[in-house]
Amino acid sequence: MTVSQSLDSLTLDTETPDEFYLGLVRFDVREAKRILAAKKRKPTLYKCELEPLKKEVQRPDPPKLENGKIVVTAGRMALDWDLIHAPDIDLRVPILLARLPDPLRGIWPIDGWYRIANAIDAGLDCLPCYILSKQDTARIIEWPE
């Protein structure tokens, strides 16, 4: 898959409430999608290299079972491995990356962990992504009190 594939028919879901937690820090993913959708020009589409994320998405060995399902820890999130290959996972949909402010620093996926896990399991080396600016990330981040 390449980023050059047509994404015109894909739209961001800006209505469904969605959030991501990195430790105790909350990201409003729905608001991030609204910010991207409201841009006057189409957001720049980048390639997200998956190699650095492989250590975050691994099949547990031996499998960790919770309620009879295999659970894999990914990006400090627990993913249901049975859902990683769900038929509705569309690897053409860009994942969302946020530019993390101090003290976190760096760029981190805040949406698309099931797509990331699916792509890594399939042997792909990159996915399309949008990267939020520091200013836009500041609008969607909520620090613990």
Secondary structure, DSSP 8 states (H G I E B T S, - for coil): --TTS--TT-----SS--EEEETTEEEEHHHHHHHHHH-SS----EEEE-GGGGGGS---SS-EEETTEEEEEETTEEEEHHHHT-TT--TTS-EEEEE--TTT-SEEEEE-HHHHHHHHHTT--EEEEEE--HHHHHHHEE---
